[in-house]
Amino acid sequence: MKKLLAIIILGLLMAGCVATTSELYTKVKTDNKVIGMPASNKFVAKTLKKLFRKNDWKVVIVDTGTVKTTGSSTDKVNLESEYKSKTSYIVSLRQGYSDYCGIKNEKVWFALTIIDSKTGEEAFVAEGDDCIKTISKDLEVQLSPFWN
């Protein structure tokens, strides 16, 4: 009876975790290894910054770029603006704390999108609800196209 109770409790604890799932939508461009990230350094944001820096990416806070305006202004105004980004990709991240998984291993939920800053296309998406150490391991593997 004690074994059955232990199995039920373990099952209920594990049911609260959702594995990190992801999809890669485009071929990753690594000619300009600069990525814009949120200013936060908590949970998944901290993990992402460590992973990208470990794999030789420059991490900048938000997208730092310039706007170039060209055209003419006479009796008729004809202007065009173009945004030039210094980053290859921009990270959009929503995350929150759920519970404890142990010492220095918080359980968090997250929704991550990596956007191509030149085209605006989604390049990579991931989501999950698990212990941060598990999420870190999952993301390191799932983001491997960015490391090559």
MARDO-240406 format. One line per field, with one value per atom (N, C-alpha, C, O, CB): residue in one letter; x, y negated, z. Coordinates in pm, whole numbers, plus 50000, padded with zeros to 5 digits. Glycine has a CB too. Example, Ala and Ser with C-alpha at 12.3 -4.5 7.8 and 13.67 -1.06 7.14 Angstrom:
BEGIN
fiti: (a  a  a  a  a  s  s  s  s  s)
xx: (51319  51230  51320  51424  51131  51285  51367  51290  51341  51408)
yy: (50569  50450  50330  50332  50447  50225  50106  49997  49886  50060)
zz: (50780  50780  50780  50846  50905  50708  50714  50787  50804  50572)
//
This chain:
BEGIN
fiti: (m  m  m  m  m  k  k  k  k  k  k  k  k  k  k  l  l  l  l  l  l  l  l  l  l  a  a  a  a  a  i  i  i  i  i  i  i  i  i  i  i  i  i  i  i  l  l  l  l  l  g  g  g  g  g  l  l  l  l  l  l  l  l  l  l  m  m  m  m  m  a  a  a  a  a  g  g  g  g  g  c  c  c  c  c  v  v  v  v  v  a  a  a  a  a  t  t  t  t  t  t  t  t  t  t  s  s  s  s  s  e  e  e  e  e  l  l  l  l  l  y  y  y  y  y  t  t  t  t  t  k  k  k  k  k  v  v  v  v  v  k  k  k  k  k  t  t  t  t  t  d  d  d  d  d  n  n  n  n  n  k  k  k  k  k  v  v  v  v  v  i  i  i  i  i  g  g  g  g  g  m  m  m  m  m  p  p  p  p  p  a  a  a  a  a  s  s  s  s  s  n  n  n  n  n  k  k  k  k  k  f  f  f  f  f  v  v  v  v  v  a  a  a  a  a  k  k  k  k  k  t  t  t  t  t  l  l  l  l  l  k  k  k  k  k  k  k  k  k  k  l  l  l  l  l  f  f  f  f  f  r  r  r  r  r  k  k  k  k  k  n  n  n  n  n  d  d  d  d  d  w  w  w  w  w  k  k  k  k  k  v  v  v  v  v  v  v  v  v  v  i  i  i  i  i  v  v  v  v  v  d  d  d  d  d  t  t  t  t  t  g  g  g  g  g  t  t  t  t  t  v  v  v  v  v  k  k  k  k  k  t  t  t  t  t  t  t  t  t  t  g  g  g  g  g  s  s  s  s  s  s  s  s  s  s  t  t  t  t  t  d  d  d  d  d  k  k  k  k  k  v  v  v  v  v  n  n  n  n  n  l  l  l  l  l  e  e  e  e  e  s  s  s  s  s  e  e  e  e  e  y  y  y  y  y  k  k  k  k  k  s  s  s  s  s  k  k  k  k  k  t  t  t  t  t  s  s  s  s  s  y  y  y  y  y  i  i  i  i  i  v  v  v  v  v  s  s  s  s  s  l  l  l  l  l  r  r  r  r  r  q  q  q  q  q  g  g  g  g  g  y  y  y  y  y  s  s  s  s  s  d  d  d  d  d  y  y  y  y  y  c  c  c  c  c  g  g  g  g  g  i  i  i  i  i  k  k  k  k  k  n  n  n  n  n  e  e  e  e  e  k  k  k  k  k  v  v  v  v  v  w  w  w  w  w  f  f  f  f  f  a  a  a  a  a  l  l  l  l  l  t  t  t  t  t  i  i  i  i  i  i  i  i  i  i  d  d  d  d  d  s  s  s  s  s  k  k  k  k  k  t  t  t  t  t  g  g  g  g  g  e  e  e  e  e  e  e  e  e  e  a  a  a  a  a  f  f  f  f  f  v  v  v  v  v  a  a  a  a  a  e  e  e  e  e  g  g  g  g  g  d  d  d  d  d  d  d  d  d  d  c  c  c  c  c  i  i  i  i  i  k  k  k  k  k  t  t  t  t  t  i  i  i  i  i  s  s  s  s  s  k  k  k  k  k  d  d  d  d  d  l  l  l  l  l  e  e  e  e  e  v  v  v  v  v  q  q  q  q  q  l  l  l  l  l  s  s  s  s  s  p  p  p  p  p  f  f  f  f  f  w  w  w  w  w  n  n  n  n  n)
xx: (50081  50000  50086  50055  49907  50197  50285  50349  50366  50394  50385  50444  50345  50381  50493  50222  50118  50097  50084  49986  50093  50077  50196  50178  50062  50316  50436  50432  50469  50564  50388  50379  50276  50300  50341  50164  50061  50112  50092  49934  50178  50233  50338  50337  50294  50427  50530  50465  50508  50624  50363  50292  50229  50233  50186  50169  50109  50213  50190  50029  50327  50435  50488  50514  50548  50504  50557  50455  50493  50602  50327  50223  50226  50177  50085  50283  50291  50397  50399  50316  50486  50593  50554  50500  50725  50582  50559  50695  50763  50456  50734  50865  50877  50778  50887  50999  51025  51006  51071  51167  50917  50895  50939  50929  50746  50988  51036  51018  51000  51182  51024  51022  51116  51121  50877  51191  51280  51214  51182  51425  51193  51120  51208  51166  51024  51328  51414  51556  51592  51413  51635  51778  51844  51821  51845  51924  51987  52108  52192  52030  52115  52228  52325  52288  52181  52449  52548  52662  52770  52605  52640  52745  52761  52870  52713  52655  52660  52605  52484  52577  52693  52651  52624  52696  52758  52518  52473  52324  52247  52505  52283  52143  52094  52163  52121  51977  51915  51830  51746  51830  51853  51782  51716  51754  51878  51617  51556  51656  51753  51431  51630  51720  51719  51811  51684  51618  51605  51721  51777  51472  51754  51855  51801  51876  51986  51673  51608  51569  51535  51483  51575  51523  51573  51693  51373  51480  51514  51599  51685  51387  51578  51658  51806  51893  51609  51833  51971  52030  52145  51976  51952  51996  52030  52135  51887  51942  51965  52092  52171  51846  52113  52233  52359  52456  52231  52357  52473  52498  52612  52454  52391  52406  52461  52552  52272  52407  52453  52596  52676  52361  52631  52769  52867  52976  52781  52827  52911  52941  53046  52842  52849  52865  52904  52866  52737  52981  53045  52951  52985  53128  52834  52744  52764  52792  52597  52748  52748  52603  52514  52809  52580  52445  52433  52510  52416  52335  52307  52167  52080  52320  52147  52016  51928  51963  52028  51817  51725  51799  51921  51658  51726  51786  51841  51767  51682  51971  52031  52053  52135  52165  51982  51992  51975  51969  51887  51967  51951  51841  51809  52083  51783  51683  51744  51792  51550  51743  51797  51678  51598  51897  51668  51559  51618  51714  51481  51559  51603  51482  51369  51677  51504  51395  51412  51521  51263  51303  51308  51188  51083  51313  51204  51097  51087  51162  51122  50996  50968  50821  50775  50998  50747  50604  50533  50419  50542  50604  50552  50658  50773  50517  50620  50716  50720  50616  50677  50842  50860  50975  51092  50888  50941  51043  51025  50913  51037  51135  51134  51229  51341  51173  51184  51269  51296  51209  51204  51418  51456  51529  51622  51545  51485  51548  51662  51642  51445  51779  51896  51935  51975  52015  51922  51951  52097  52155  51857  52154  52289  52287  52391  52363  52167  52154  52105  52043  52058  52133  52078  51940  51849  52172  51926  51803  51766  51851  51817  51637  51584  51504  51429  51494  51521  51450  51328  51337  51543  51214  51092  51064  51055  50970  51051  51040  50935  50935  51175  50846  50754  50786  50806  50601  50792  50827  50771  50738  50980  50759  50712  50747  50773  50562  50747  50782  50659  50549  50835  50678  50567  50583  50490  50558  50702  50720  50869  50951  50637  50903  51041  51058  50967  51078  51174  51211  51324  51370  51254  51367  51479  51563  51525  51564  51677  51765  51822  51877  51879  51808  51857  51809  51884  52009  51685  51628  51478  51397  51656  51443  51304  51228  51285  51294  51099  51011  50952  50891  50899  50969  50921  50845  50865  51038  50759  50694  50752  50793  50537  50756  50808  50752  50710  50961  50753  50722  50829  50843  50574  50903  51020  51001  50959  51149  51031  51034  51164  51199  50910  51236  51354  51317  51276  51480  51331  51284  51403  51498  51192  51398  51499  51481  51376  51486  51580  51565  51565  51524  51674  51610  51611  51475  51428  51721  51411  51286  51163  51051  51294  51182  51069  51006  50907  50966  51062  51006  51043  51149  51056  50953  50986  51088  51066  50858  51198  51301  51291  51315  51440  51256  51255  51152  51140  51397  51078  50986  51002  51033  50839  50982  50988  50897  50874  51135  50847  50768  50780  50814  50619  50753  50761  50725  50705  50898  50718  50687  50758  50705  50529  50878  50960  51063  51063  51029  51150  51260  51362  51387  51327  51420  51510  51630  51678  51557  51680  51794  51757  51838  51846  51636  51589  51568  51605  51458  51508  51486  51619  51631  51410  51719  51852  51911  51962  51948  51903  51956  51879  51939  51949  51747  51663  51695  51712  51515  51703  51728  51866  51883  51712  51965  52099  52097  52162  52200  52023  52011  51922  51958  51954  51808  51712  51762  51720  51582  51850  51907  52034  52100  51934  52071  52198  52217  52332  52208  52112  52136  52202  52267  52005  52185  52248  52396  52472  52174  52438  52576  52670  52792  52582  52619  52705  52750  52822  52632)
yy: (50119  50000  49873  49776  50001  49875  49760  49733  49618  49781  49841  49825  49763  49676  49961  49807  49753  49605  49526  49831  49568  49428  49345  49234  49416  49398  49327  49308  49202  49405  49408  49399  49293  49216  49536  49289  49189  49048  48958  49216  49029  48896  48855  48740  48897  48944  48915  48878  48783  49035  48952  48923  48786  48715  49028  48748  48616  48505  48402  48604  48526  48427  48411  48299  48466  48519  48514  48459  48406  48652  48471  48422  48271  48216  48467  48202  48057  48004  47885  48005  48089  48045  48069  48174  48117  47972  47985  47971  47870  47878  48072  48070  47949  47900  48200  47903  47793  47840  47935  47736  47774  47806  47688  47572  47842  47717  47608  47642  47758  47578  47537  47553  47450  47335  47536  47495  47407  47384  47481  47469  47258  47228  47188  47203  47118  47140  47094  47145  47191  46940  47137  47168  47056  46938  47185  47091  46992  46931  47002  47056  46797  46725  46690  46624  46595  46734  46708  46618  46618  46839  46542  46452  46330  46273  46408  46288  46176  46228  46226  46051  46274  46338  46235  46226  46438  46156  46056  46078  46082  45908  46092  46116  46018  45994  46262  45961  45870  45946  46026  45765  45921  45993  45893  45776  46085  45941  45854  45822  45894  45920  45714  45671  45763  45759  45531  45843  45933  46033  46072  46009  46072  46176  46285  46344  46115  46311  46413  46532  46518  46355  46648  46772  46800  46816  46768  46806  46845  46737  46771  46871  46611  46503  46522  46509  46364  46553  46577  46697  46693  46600  46804  46925  46894  46935  47034  46820  46787  46707  46734  46709  46607  46524  46608  46593  46411  46698  46785  46874  46890  46870  46934  47025  46954  47004  47089  46837  46765  46715  46724  46646  46664  46619  46737  46724  46549  46849  46970  47014  47072  47085  46985  47024  46907  46902  47086  46813  46703  46600  46538  46759  46581  46477  46354  46366  46525  46237  46113  46086  46082  45993  46069  46044  45895  45840  46130  45830  45689  45679  45762  45602  45578  45559  45483  45373  45484  45540  45494  45478  45492  45362  45448  45435  45294  45196  45466  45284  45153  45134  45203  45138  45042  45018  44870  44788  45100  44837  44698  44688  44786  44641  44570  44544  44448  44340  44486  44488  44403  44350  44427  44483  44217  44154  44085  44009  44052  44114  44052  43995  44038  44154  43899  43843  43695  43641  43870  43632  43488  43420  43481  43463  43292  43213  43083  42988  43187  43079  42956  42924  42938  42972  42881  42859  42993  42998  42784  43103  43238  43316  43326  43310  43370  43443  43589  43654  43432  43639  43778  43837  43823  43789  43902  43957  44107  44158  43888  44177  44319  44345  44293  44403  44425  44462  44611  44691  44421  44647  44788  44811  44739  44829  44914  44949  45046  45150  45009  45012  45099  45151  45074  45023  45282  45344  45389  45431  45463  45380  45430  45576  45640  45344  45629  45766  45855  45808  45775  45983  46080  46125  46146  46203  46140  46191  46111  46048  46340  46115  46049  46154  46232  45924  46157  46251  46183  46075  46307  46249  46209  46320  46437  46186  46284  46385  46345  46233  46407  46439  46426  46542  46654  46428  46514  46619  46584  46469  46639  46685  46662  46778  46890  46639  46749  46847  46931  46878  46776  47063  47153  47210  47206  47267  47264  47338  47366  47321  47472  47438  47483  47626  47708  47474  47655  47793  47840  47953  47801  47758  47789  47664  47556  47906  47680  47567  47515  47591  47607  47383  47315  47383  47392  47311  47430  47494  47465  47552  47649  47342  47299  47364  47394  47147  47384  47432  47307  47225  47531  47293  47175  47217  47326  47082  47130  47147  47040  46934  47136  47067  46967  46987  47097  46972  46879  46880  46793  46675  46826  46852  46788  46780  46877  46865  46666  46650  46580  46478  46570  46634  46568  46521  46600  46665  46391  46326  46280  46223  46206  46305  46255  46104  46058  46323  46027  45881  45815  45700  45822  45884  45827  45843  45753  45892  45960  45990  45983  45970  46127  45991  45993  46131  46146  45895  46231  46366  46435  46410  46449  46523  46609  46711  46778  46679  46722  46820  46943  47055  46758  46921  47029  46996  46881  47050  47097  47080  47197  47309  47069  47171  47278  47238  47120  47302  47340  47314  47433  47543  47288  47409  47517  47469  47350  47578  47565  47541  47651  47761  47539  47622  47725  47659  47537  47814  47739  47688  47621  47668  47803  47511  47432  47513  47491  47310  47605  47687  47777  47797  47773  47831  47914  47829  47870  47987  47711  47620  47582  47580  47493  47552  47514  47624  47597  47483  47748  47861  47877  47898  47992  47867  47881  47773  47802  47876  47647  47536  47544  47507  47404  47590  47601  47694  47667  47653  47802  47897  47838  47844  48032  47783  47734  47610  47586  47702  47533  47416  47447  47355  47308  47573  47612  47558  47536  47761  47534  47471  47332  47288  47458  47266  47134  47148  47052  47055  47263  47282  47316  47300  47392  47361  47400  47281  47297  47497)
zz: (50000  50000  50000  49932  50120  50078  50084  49947  49907  50190  49875  49743  49646  49567  49689  49651  49564  49592  49499  49583  49719  49757  49708  49658  49910  49722  49675  49524  49474  49715  49451  49304  49265  49172  49243  49333  49303  49330  49248  49387  49442  49476  49374  49329  49618  49338  49237  49104  49038  49220  49066  48941  48941  48841  48917  49054  49064  49058  48996  49193  49121  49116  48974  48930  49209  48904  48767  48669  48565  48723  48698  48608  48596  48497  48657  48694  48690  48596  48567  48825  48547  48459  48314  48279  48493  48230  48087  48021  48036  48033  47947  47881  47789  47736  47801  47772  47682  47539  47495  47704  47466  47326  47242  47285  47299  47123  47038  46891  46853  47067  46808  46663  46603  46645  46606  46502  46426  46292  46222  46410  46253  46131  46013  45898  46158  46039  45929  45950  46059  45919  45845  45855  45935  45907  45713  46032  46119  46048  45992  46253  46053  45995  46108  46205  45919  46094  46199  46150  46210  46251  46043  45994  46084  46091  45851  46153  46248  46381  46403  46196  46468  46592  46701  46801  46640  46679  46777  46796  46700  46730  46923  46953  47059  47159  47001  47038  47134  47233  47194  47062  47361  47468  47563  47567  47547  47640  47741  47853  47874  47799  47924  48031  48152  48233  48074  48166  48282  48289  48187  48276  48410  48429  48522  48600  48487  48512  48595  48509  48391  48667  48569  48513  48370  48348  48515  48274  48137  48068  47987  48056  48099  48040  48075  47989  48089  48200  48245  48172  48127  48399  48160  48089  47944  47895  48095  47876  47736  47717  47626  47680  47803  47792  47809  47734  47896  47908  47929  47809  47765  48054  47755  47641  47518  47452  47607  47487  47368  47387  47293  47338  47504  47528  47522  47466  47664  47578  47575  47432  47404  47652  47341  47201  47112  46995  47151  47169  47096  47034  46933  46989  47092  47047  47136  47255  47050  47078  47154  47194  47109  47071  47323  47375  47405  47483  47503  47342  47369  47428  47400  47239  47510  47571  47473  47428  47707  47441  47337  47204  47198  47377  47102  46969  46953  46965  46858  46927  46906  46757  46696  46986  46700  46556  46527  46619  46480  46399  46358  46253  46185  46303  46242  46139  46039  46075  46201  45912  45805  45725  45672  45713  45716  45641  45519  45529  45730  45403  45278  45206  45231  45187  45118  45040  45018  45034  45107  44982  44953  45015  45037  44801  45042  45100  45022  45047  45253  44929  44853  44879  44993  44696  44778  44801  44823  44869  44681  44787  44810  44888  44845  44673  45004  45088  45043  45029  45239  45022  44980  45062  45025  44825  45173  45262  45278  45275  45400  45294  45323  45439  45442  45198  45533  45646  45643  45608  45780  45682  45688  45819  45855  45566  45890  46017  45990  45929  46115  46036  46021  46158  46245  45953  46175  46303  46309  46209  46327  46428  46449  46495  46505  46553  46521  46567  46453  46357  46687  46464  46370  46416  46336  46354  46547  46606  46730  46793  46640  46763  46882  46960  46901  46845  47091  47176  47238  47296  47286  47225  47295  47395  47357  47195  47522  47627  47729  47780  47696  47758  47870  47963  47918  47825  48092  48188  48324  48353  48196  48408  48543  48634  48589  48543  48761  48864  48896  48909  48992  48908  48943  49084  49164  48843  49113  49238  49258  49178  49237  49362  49385  49336  49350  49534  49278  49241  49332  49317  49093  49422  49510  49528  49485  49453  49592  49618  49486  49407  49715  49463  49342  49214  49117  49343  49214  49096  49094  49125  49096  49058  49057  48942  48837  49048  48963  48855  48791  48860  48909  48661  48589  48464  48411  48553  48418  48289  48196  48243  48299  48066  47974  47833  47796  47971  47758  47615  47548  47579  47586  47457  47395  47245  47182  47430  47186  47042  47005  47065  46991  46907  46853  46713  46628  46851  46691  46569  46485  46538  46602  46355  46261  46252  46207  46118  46295  46301  46164  46152  46385  46062  45927  45859  45789  45841  45879  45809  45898  45848  45748  46030  46123  46137  46209  46078  46071  46077  46208  46266  45959  46253  46366  46317  46217  46424  46389  46353  46442  46397  46363  46569  46667  46774  46816  46731  46818  46930  47026  46984  46881  47153  47255  47370  47396  47305  47439  47559  47653  47611  47524  47779  47876  48015  48040  47876  48104  48244  48322  48338  48272  48371  48433  48524  48541  48326  48581  48663  48572  48462  48747  48618  48535  48488  48377  48612  48568  48526  48409  48318  48644  48409  48298  48173  48063  48337  48191  48079  48015  47893  48127  48098  48046  47958  47850  48161  48005  47927  47797  47691  48009  47804  47685  47582  47464  47723  47628  47536  47473  47356  47608  47547  47489  47368  47268  47594  47377  47265  47155  47037  47313  47194  47095  47019  46906  47162  47080  47013  46936  46887  47113  46925  46861  46719  46680  46857  46639  46508  46518  46424  46432  46631  46651  46686  46672  46762  46731  46775  46659  46673  46880  46548  46434  46352  46253  46343)
//
